[in-house]
Each structure stands twice: as structure tokens, then as C-alpha cells.
Amino acid sequence: MRGPRPWARAGAVVAVLLAAATGCSQAKTASSAGSSPSSPAPAATVMIVSDPATIGRFTPVTVTVAPGQAVEWVFQDANPHTVTADDTSFTSPQTGLTKGQEYSHTFAKAGTYPYHCLIHPQMKAAVIVQ
Ligand SMILES: [Cu+2]
């Protein structure tokens, strides 16, 4: 009985190829879906805009993110500003960033993180991580 064996083997090869093809399409679908529930949320955005009263202003003044989430500051003022933690645990370049530049920081632990601008101490804001 040598007849059936090659056919059985061919069938097995087809089955393996089908499984491989199915695996491929599943992987492709999963990666193109992009945001699974377990992936970290995208960064929250804080704008730094000009303000006649304080030269610059963080908006929103308080931003809330989850642990592991980043905050991205988008500088929109021609005047240089910094994003500097009151406890100096994080800071953007201390010479200041200006319009068109960005700075981001990822917050790993829950807590309240007040920050200010080194150049204009009247510019105050906070990140809440919870
Ligand atoms: Cu400033």
C-alpha cells in the first residue's frame, strides 16, 4: 500500500500552508487594527500660547492622564517658555522652546505634578496622573 501515502502527505502540506496563510492574515489584521484595549492611550496635549497678562499660558491648566500615559506640550508662542516640574523631576530645555517646538514626558506613577515656566514663574499648571 504505497499509493495513499503521497496523497496524505500532500494533504498535510496543504493543511500547513493554509494554516500559515491564515496565521499571516490574522497577524496583518491585528497590526492594522492598531489600538487594542491594552495599548497605552495616546499622549494628552497641552498648548503653550501667548497671553497678555502672563506672557505665556498653559492650556488646559490642568490635564489628567493615566499612569504610563504621556503629555505632549506644543509651543505656540514666539516667546521661549519651559515646562519645568516644581520638584524639578522633569523639564524641557531650560533655554526655552518656541513656536513649532514640542516636549513630551511620560508619567509612570499616579500623583499630582505641578509645573511652571522657568522664564516666567507666573505661568503655573499641573498634570494629574490617576
Ligand atoms: Cu514662559
Residues whose N, C-alpha, C, O or C-beta is under 5 A from the ligand:
A	BS01	CU	G56 P80 H81 T82 C117 I119 H120 M123
